[in-house]
Amino acid sequence: MSKTRATINFIGLFLFIVAIVVLNESIVITEPHLQLTLNKYSFVGGAFLLFIVVIFMWVFTKHKEFLNYKVFLLIVLAFATPLINVFLEPSVISFPATDAEGVTETVSLTIGLFARFQSLFFTLTSILIVYLFFVVVPKLLKTKAMLMGFLYFLIIILVGFIIYSLIVEWDQYYLLFTTGDIDYYTPTISLFSNTNVFGYYLSLGIYVLGILDSLKHRFWHYILMAVFILSLLLTITITSYVGGFVFLTLYVVYDLMIQLKRRPVAASIWFVSLVSLTFVAIVGLMLSDLPLATSIREDFIPESIESLQSRYIIWRHARELYFGLHLYIGHGMGISNSLLRLAMGVEGGYGTNRFHNGVYEIIASGGLYFLLTYLTLVGVTIYFVIKRYKYNRKLALTSLFILLGILIQSVSEAKVLFKGDAMGTLGTFIILIPLLIDRDLIDTRTKVTPIPKVFEIGPVVD
């Protein structure tokens, strides 16, 4: 396949994946007040059209290298329990739910045909996206420029989120630096529903820049990274802080080790400057009387702790879903979110359908079996890190640091890899694709050019 043809196919595939994610985000997994105004018939029609396109791609493709039935079967087996639950889940599910005061009541949910279709669609599209990332996308990326071009495109979009926030929420930033009197839950959210989602995408920007600099070092990668770090700090989201700064710490330390070997004096100065600035920033936050520093100390940190404590209520109700056989096979994707909202309803008010923990969500969706297969996919990813380390150490370790950062974020947020929503799809792409593309495109080992035979020293033949 020519590079031009591969580029066109990659753009088409990207738009196809975007369409899948939009349908999943707008109908299946978001809060009802955030869903797009698509009725059931539009959703069914759009989903049917997407799968017609998939069938066309599979049946009529001339590029058989895109077809790997063994890998596809293994991925289907990984998602077996969420898939089976679409058909095995009873029409009416009843289970006991206990509120914070210890009062228990039995709650029930009726699973209709449309709910099953939603779950089926979300599961099948997750399978498809994982397959495309493991098999198809790496083969479409014929040059390093194609990969870097797409990653820069992502950076442009993510910078757009920051610019949009600065324009639309300028009053929030003004209050943040003057009085510090702003709403903890929606200080700066850009286009998203809350700060945690905005913070996750900002951390993805940091991750993408780490990958880009591993592919080709440029000083302005660090300038852009500083922009994302500053925006993340002003977003006030503890989970993204932890995941993002764990990645940054590991990435900076490793990069420093590399630079010390090449430019020891400059690297030492840079390291001392960085540590000094960090120390001054922390001390300033602790002692300063500025409104921003005061609000962070007196409002945001205590409210963050309170918000984290509220997670325990969600996780307690999540464990209520693990009854009987469902501990091992779960309830199905999407259906588990509806059950969580039902269980949370006993606390009064409108219950959330977000598990705020990757492990709890995985078990509720597919049981312990699904948790085992998810960990297997993570293990496969680490295996590819080890393989890539031989050819580009910085790229391999950067991918590993990103994996660790996202896994840490998933402890208190619904960030799950290998999942057909926007956050899962982007996170999986950023980690996997640089590990799976042709190694010749990213090989940074020292290449020794062989001496031409005409210059070889050997016996003279008369």
C-alpha positions as CSV (number, residue, x, y, z in Angstrom):
1,M,0.0,0.0,0.0
2,S,1.4,3.5,-0.9
3,K,1.9,6.1,1.7
4,T,-0.8,8.4,0.2
5,R,-3.3,5.6,0.2
6,A,-2.3,4.6,3.8
7,T,-2.8,8.3,4.8
8,I,-6.2,8.5,3.3
9,N,-7.2,5.2,4.9
10,F,-5.9,6.3,8.3
11,I,-7.9,9.6,8.1
12,G,-11.0,7.6,7.1
13,L,-10.5,5.2,10.0
14,F,-10.0,8.0,12.4
15,L,-13.3,9.6,11.4
16,F,-14.9,6.2,11.7
17,I,-13.6,5.7,15.3
18,V,-14.7,9.3,16.2
19,A,-18.3,8.4,15.0
20,I,-18.3,5.3,17.2
21,V,-17.0,7.3,20.2
22,V,-19.6,10.0,19.7
23,L,-22.4,7.5,19.6
24,N,-21.1,5.8,22.8
25,E,-20.6,9.0,24.6
26,S,-23.9,10.6,23.7
27,I,-26.2,7.6,24.2
28,V,-24.8,4.8,26.3
29,I,-22.6,6.0,29.1
30,T,-23.1,9.7,29.8
31,E,-25.3,11.3,32.4
32,P,-28.8,11.9,30.9
33,H,-28.6,15.7,31.1
34,L,-25.4,15.5,29.0
35,Q,-26.7,13.2,26.3
36,L,-27.1,14.5,22.8
37,T,-30.7,14.9,21.5
38,L,-30.7,11.7,19.5
39,N,-33.8,9.6,19.7
40,K,-33.7,5.8,19.8
41,Y,-34.4,5.5,16.1
42,S,-31.5,7.8,15.2
43,F,-29.2,5.8,17.4
44,V,-30.3,2.4,16.0
45,G,-30.0,3.8,12.5
46,G,-26.6,5.3,13.1
47,A,-25.3,2.1,14.8
48,F,-26.6,-0.1,12.0
49,L,-25.0,2.2,9.4
50,L,-21.6,2.0,11.2
51,F,-21.7,-1.8,11.2
52,I,-22.6,-1.9,7.6
53,V,-19.4,0.1,7.0
54,V,-17.5,-2.4,9.1
55,I,-18.8,-5.3,7.1
56,F,-17.9,-3.6,3.9
57,M,-14.4,-2.9,5.1
58,W,-13.9,-6.6,6.1
59,V,-15.5,-8.3,3.1
60,F,-14.4,-6.0,0.3
61,T,-10.9,-5.0,1.5
62,K,-8.1,-5.8,-0.8
63,H,-5.5,-5.7,2.0
64,K,-5.6,-9.0,3.8
65,E,-2.9,-7.9,6.2
66,F,-5.6,-6.1,8.1
67,L,-7.4,-9.4,8.8
68,N,-6.1,-11.4,11.8
69,Y,-8.8,-13.7,13.0
70,K,-6.7,-15.1,15.8
71,V,-6.2,-11.7,17.4
72,F,-9.8,-10.8,16.8
73,L,-11.0,-14.1,18.5
74,L,-8.7,-13.4,21.5
75,I,-10.1,-9.9,21.9
76,V,-13.7,-11.3,21.7
77,L,-12.8,-13.8,24.4
78,A,-11.4,-10.9,26.5
79,F,-14.9,-9.2,26.3
80,A,-16.8,-12.5,26.6
81,T,-18.7,-11.8,29.8
82,P,-19.9,-8.3,28.9
83,L,-21.0,-9.8,25.6
84,I,-22.8,-12.8,27.2
85,N,-24.6,-10.6,29.7
86,V,-26.5,-8.8,27.0
87,F,-28.4,-12.0,26.5
88,L,-28.2,-13.6,30.0
89,E,-29.2,-10.6,32.1
90,P,-32.7,-11.1,33.4
91,S,-35.5,-8.8,32.4
92,V,-35.9,-7.6,36.0
93,I,-33.0,-7.3,38.4
94,S,-33.6,-6.9,42.1
95,F,-31.1,-6.5,44.9
96,P,-30.8,-4.9,48.3
97,A,-29.2,-1.5,48.7
98,T,-28.2,0.1,52.0
99,D,-28.0,3.9,52.6
100,A,-25.5,5.7,54.9
101,E,-27.8,5.3,57.9
102,G,-27.9,1.5,57.5
103,V,-31.5,1.3,56.2
104,T,-31.8,-1.4,53.5
105,E,-34.3,-1.5,50.8
106,T,-34.8,-3.7,47.7
107,V,-34.4,-1.9,44.4
108,S,-35.4,-3.2,41.0
109,L,-34.5,-2.4,37.4
110,T,-36.2,-3.5,34.3
111,I,-33.9,-4.3,31.4
112,G,-35.6,-3.5,28.1
113,L,-34.7,-4.3,24.5
114,F,-33.1,-0.9,23.9
115,A,-30.9,-1.2,27.1
116,R,-29.6,-4.5,25.8
117,F,-28.9,-3.0,22.4
118,Q,-27.0,-0.2,24.0
119,S,-24.9,-2.6,26.0
120,L,-24.3,-4.8,22.9
121,F,-23.3,-1.8,20.8
122,F,-20.9,-0.5,23.4
123,T,-19.3,-3.9,23.9
124,L,-18.9,-4.6,20.1
125,T,-17.5,-1.2,19.4
126,S,-15.0,-1.6,22.3
127,I,-13.9,-4.9,20.7
128,L,-13.6,-3.3,17.3
129,I,-11.6,-0.3,18.6
130,V,-9.2,-2.6,20.5
131,Y,-8.8,-4.8,17.3
132,L,-8.1,-1.7,15.1
133,F,-5.5,-0.5,17.5
134,F,-3.7,-3.8,17.8
135,V,-3.8,-4.8,14.1
136,V,-5.0,-2.1,11.6
137,V,-3.7,1.3,12.7
138,P,0.0,0.3,13.2
139,K,0.0,-1.0,9.6
140,L,-1.6,2.2,8.2
141,L,1.1,4.4,9.8
142,K,3.8,4.1,7.1
143,T,6.0,7.0,8.3
144,K,7.0,8.6,11.6
145,A,5.6,11.9,10.1
146,M,2.1,10.3,9.9
147,L,2.2,9.4,13.6
148,M,3.7,12.7,14.7
149,G,1.2,14.6,12.5
150,F,-1.7,12.9,14.2
151,L,-0.3,13.5,17.7
152,Y,0.3,17.2,16.8
153,F,-3.4,17.3,15.6
154,L,-4.4,16.0,19.1
155,I,-2.3,18.7,20.7
156,I,-4.0,21.4,18.6
157,I,-7.4,20.1,19.8
158,L,-6.3,20.0,23.4
159,V,-4.8,23.5,23.2
160,G,-8.2,24.5,21.7
161,F,-9.9,23.3,24.9
162,I,-7.6,25.5,26.9
163,I,-8.2,28.6,24.7
164,Y,-11.9,28.0,24.9
165,S,-11.8,27.8,28.7
166,L,-9.7,31.1,28.8
167,I,-12.3,32.9,26.6
168,V,-15.5,31.6,28.0
169,E,-14.4,31.2,31.7
170,W,-12.2,34.3,32.0
171,D,-14.3,35.5,34.9
172,Q,-13.5,32.3,36.8
173,Y,-9.8,32.8,36.2
174,Y,-10.1,36.4,37.4
175,L,-11.8,35.3,40.6
176,L,-9.2,32.6,41.0
177,F,-6.4,35.1,41.2
178,T,-8.2,38.0,43.0
179,T,-10.7,36.7,45.6
180,G,-10.3,32.9,45.2
181,D,-14.1,32.7,45.7
182,I,-15.1,30.2,43.1
183,D,-17.1,27.0,43.0
184,Y,-15.0,24.0,43.8
185,Y,-16.8,21.6,41.4
186,T,-16.8,23.9,38.3
187,P,-13.9,26.3,38.5
188,T,-12.6,25.7,34.9
189,I,-14.2,22.9,32.9
190,S,-13.9,24.1,29.3
191,L,-16.3,22.0,27.1
192,F,-16.7,19.3,29.7
193,S,-19.1,18.4,32.5
194,N,-16.6,18.8,35.4
195,T,-13.0,19.5,36.3
196,N,-11.9,15.9,36.5
197,V,-12.8,15.3,32.8
198,F,-11.0,18.5,31.7
199,G,-8.1,17.6,33.9
200,Y,-7.8,14.2,32.3
201,Y,-7.6,15.7,28.8
202,L,-5.0,18.2,30.0
203,S,-2.9,15.3,31.4
204,L,-3.3,13.6,28.1
205,G,-1.7,16.6,26.5
206,I,1.3,16.2,28.8
207,Y,1.4,12.5,27.8
208,V,1.2,13.2,24.1
209,L,4.0,15.7,24.3
210,G,6.1,13.1,26.1
211,I,5.6,10.7,23.2
212,L,6.3,13.4,20.6
213,D,9.6,14.3,22.3
214,S,10.6,10.7,22.5
215,L,10.1,10.5,18.7
216,K,11.9,13.7,18.0
217,H,13.4,16.0,20.6
218,R,12.3,19.7,20.3
219,F,12.7,22.3,23.0
220,W,9.2,23.7,22.4
221,H,7.7,20.4,23.4
222,Y,8.7,21.4,26.9
223,I,7.2,24.9,26.5
224,L,3.9,23.4,25.4
225,M,4.1,20.9,28.3
226,A,4.5,23.8,30.7
227,V,1.3,25.3,29.3
228,F,-0.6,22.1,30.0
229,I,0.9,21.8,33.4
230,L,-0.1,25.4,34.3
231,S,-3.7,24.8,33.0
232,L,-3.9,21.5,34.9
233,L,-2.8,23.3,38.1
234,L,-5.6,25.9,37.6
235,T,-8.2,23.2,37.0
236,I,-8.1,21.9,40.6
237,T,-8.5,18.2,40.1
238,I,-6.6,16.0,42.5
239,T,-6.8,12.7,40.5
240,S,-5.3,14.3,37.4
241,Y,-2.7,16.0,39.6
242,V,-1.5,12.7,41.0
243,G,-1.5,10.7,37.7
244,G,0.0,13.6,35.7
245,F,2.7,14.4,38.2
246,V,3.7,10.8,38.7
247,F,4.3,10.7,34.9
248,L,6.1,14.0,35.0
249,T,8.4,12.9,37.8
250,L,9.4,9.6,36.1
251,Y,9.7,11.3,32.7
252,V,11.8,14.2,34.0
253,V,14.1,11.9,36.1
254,Y,14.7,9.6,33.1
255,D,15.3,12.5,30.7
256,L,17.7,14.0,33.2
257,M,19.7,10.7,33.3
258,I,20.0,10.9,29.5
259,Q,21.0,14.5,29.5
260,L,23.6,14.1,32.2
261,K,25.5,11.7,30.0
262,R,25.4,14.1,27.0
263,R,25.6,17.5,28.6
264,P,26.4,17.1,32.3
265,V,26.9,20.8,33.1
266,A,23.7,22.1,31.4
267,A,21.7,19.2,32.7
268,S,22.9,19.8,36.3
269,I,22.0,23.5,36.0
270,W,18.5,22.6,34.6
271,F,17.9,20.1,37.4
272,V,18.9,22.5,40.2
273,S,16.7,25.2,38.7
274,L,13.7,22.9,38.4
275,V,14.1,21.7,42.0
276,S,14.5,25.3,43.2
277,L,11.4,26.5,41.4
278,T,9.3,23.6,42.7
279,F,10.5,24.2,46.2
280,V,9.7,27.9,46.0
281,A,6.2,27.2,44.5
282,I,5.4,24.7,47.4
283,V,6.6,27.0,50.1
284,G,4.8,29.9,48.5
285,L,1.6,27.9,48.4
286,M,1.9,27.1,52.1
287,L,2.8,30.5,53.3
288,S,1.5,33.0,50.8
289,D,-1.5,35.3,51.6
290,L,-2.5,35.5,47.9
291,P,-6.2,34.6,47.3
292,L,-5.3,31.7,45.1
293,A,-2.9,30.2,47.7
294,T,-5.4,30.8,50.5
295,S,-8.3,29.2,48.6
296,I,-6.2,26.1,47.8
297,R,-5.1,25.7,51.4
298,E,-8.4,26.5,53.1
299,D,-11.0,25.4,50.5
300,F,-9.9,23.2,47.7
301,I,-7.7,20.8,49.7
302,P,-10.4,20.1,52.4
303,E,-13.1,19.8,49.8
304,S,-10.9,17.5,47.7
305,I,-10.6,15.2,50.7
306,E,-14.3,15.4,51.3
307,S,-14.9,14.6,47.6
308,L,-12.6,11.6,47.9
309,Q,-14.5,10.4,50.9
310,S,-17.7,10.5,48.9
311,R,-16.1,8.0,46.6
312,Y,-16.3,5.4,49.4
313,I,-20.1,5.7,49.3
314,I,-20.1,5.0,45.5
315,W,-17.7,2.0,45.9
316,R,-19.9,0.6,48.7
317,H,-22.9,0.6,46.4
318,A,-20.8,-0.8,43.6
319,R,-20.0,-3.8,45.8
320,E,-23.8,-4.3,46.2
321,L,-23.9,-5.3,42.5
322,Y,-21.5,-8.3,43.1
323,F,-24.2,-10.7,44.2
324,G,-24.4,-14.4,43.1
325,L,-23.0,-15.3,39.7
326,H,-22.6,-11.6,38.9
327,L,-19.4,-11.5,40.9
328,Y,-17.8,-13.6,38.2
329,I,-19.6,-12.5,35.0
330,G,-20.8,-9.0,35.9
331,H,-23.9,-7.3,34.4
332,G,-22.8,-6.0,31.1
333,M,-21.4,-2.6,29.9
334,G,-23.9,0.2,30.3
335,I,-26.3,-2.0,32.3
336,S,-23.9,-1.9,35.3
337,N,-24.0,1.9,35.2
338,S,-27.8,2.0,35.4
339,L,-27.7,-0.4,38.3
340,L,-25.2,1.8,40.2
341,R,-27.4,4.8,39.7
342,L,-30.3,2.7,41.1
343,A,-28.3,1.7,44.1
344,M,-27.1,5.2,44.7
345,G,-30.7,6.4,44.7
346,V,-31.3,5.2,48.2
347,E,-29.0,8.0,49.4
348,G,-31.5,10.5,48.2
349,G,-31.3,12.8,45.3
350,Y,-30.2,11.8,41.8
351,G,-27.6,9.0,42.0
352,T,-24.5,9.0,39.8
353,N,-23.9,6.2,37.3
354,R,-20.1,6.7,37.5
355,F,-18.1,4.1,39.4
356,H,-15.1,6.5,39.9
357,N,-12.8,3.5,40.0
358,G,-11.7,1.4,37.1
359,V,-11.6,-2.0,39.0
360,Y,-15.1,-1.6,40.4
361,E,-16.4,-0.7,36.9
362,I,-14.7,-3.6,35.3
363,I,-16.0,-6.2,37.8
364,A,-19.5,-4.7,37.6
365,S,-19.4,-4.9,33.8
366,G,-17.8,-8.3,33.3
367,G,-17.0,-9.8,36.7
368,L,-13.7,-11.2,37.9
369,Y,-13.3,-12.9,34.5
370,F,-13.3,-9.5,32.8
371,L,-10.9,-8.1,35.4
372,L,-8.5,-11.0,34.6
373,T,-8.7,-10.4,30.9
374,Y,-8.2,-6.6,31.4
375,L,-5.1,-7.2,33.4
376,T,-4.0,-9.6,30.6
377,L,-4.3,-6.8,28.1
378,V,-2.3,-4.5,30.4
379,G,0.3,-7.3,30.6
380,V,0.4,-7.5,26.8
381,T,1.0,-3.8,26.7
382,I,3.9,-4.1,29.1
383,Y,5.3,-6.9,26.9
384,F,5.3,-4.5,23.9
385,V,7.0,-1.9,26.1
386,I,9.8,-4.5,26.7
387,K,10.0,-5.2,23.0
388,R,10.2,-1.6,22.0
389,Y,12.8,-0.8,24.7
390,K,15.4,-2.5,22.5
391,Y,14.9,0.0,19.7
392,N,13.8,3.2,21.4
393,R,14.3,3.2,25.2
394,K,12.8,6.7,25.8
395,L,9.7,5.9,23.8
396,A,9.2,2.6,25.5
397,L,9.6,4.0,29.0
398,T,7.4,7.1,28.2
399,S,4.6,4.7,27.2
400,L,5.1,2.8,30.4
401,F,5.0,6.0,32.4
402,I,1.7,7.0,30.7
403,L,0.2,3.6,31.4
404,L,1.2,4.0,35.1
405,G,-0.3,7.5,35.2
406,I,-3.6,6.5,33.7
407,L,-3.9,3.4,36.0
408,I,-3.3,5.7,39.0
409,Q,-6.0,8.1,37.7
410,S,-8.4,5.2,37.4
411,V,-8.2,4.6,41.2
412,S,-10.6,7.4,41.9
413,E,-12.0,8.1,38.5
414,A,-13.7,6.2,35.7
415,K,-10.7,6.0,33.5
416,V,-10.6,2.5,31.9
417,L,-8.3,1.6,28.9
418,F,-9.5,-0.6,26.0
419,K,-13.0,0.9,26.3
420,G,-15.1,2.5,23.6
421,D,-15.5,6.0,25.2
422,A,-13.5,9.1,24.4
423,M,-11.1,8.9,27.4
424,G,-10.5,5.1,27.0
425,T,-10.0,5.3,23.3
426,L,-7.5,8.2,23.4
427,G,-5.6,6.8,26.3
428,T,-5.3,3.4,24.6
429,F,-4.2,5.0,21.3
430,I,-1.5,7.1,23.0
431,I,0.0,4.1,24.8
432,L,-0.3,1.3,22.2
433,I,0.3,2.8,18.8
434,P,3.8,4.1,19.4
435,L,4.7,0.6,20.7
436,L,3.2,-1.2,17.7
437,I,4.3,0.7,14.6
438,D,7.1,-0.6,12.5
439,R,10.3,-0.4,14.6
440,D,12.3,0.9,11.6
441,L,10.3,4.1,11.9
442,I,11.4,4.9,15.4
443,D,14.7,3.0,15.8
444,T,17.1,5.3,17.6
445,R,20.0,2.8,18.0
446,T,23.4,3.8,16.6
447,K,23.6,2.4,13.1
448,V,27.0,1.4,11.8
449,T,27.4,1.8,8.1
450,P,29.5,-1.1,6.7
451,I,32.7,-0.3,5.0
452,P,32.4,-0.8,1.2
453,K,34.3,-3.9,0.0
454,V,36.5,-1.8,-2.2
455,F,38.1,-0.3,0.9
456,E,38.5,-3.7,2.8
457,I,42.0,-4.6,3.7
458,G,42.9,-8.1,2.5
459,P,45.5,-10.1,0.6
460,V,46.6,-8.7,-2.7
461,V,45.8,-11.1,-5.6
462,D,48.3,-10.9,-8.5
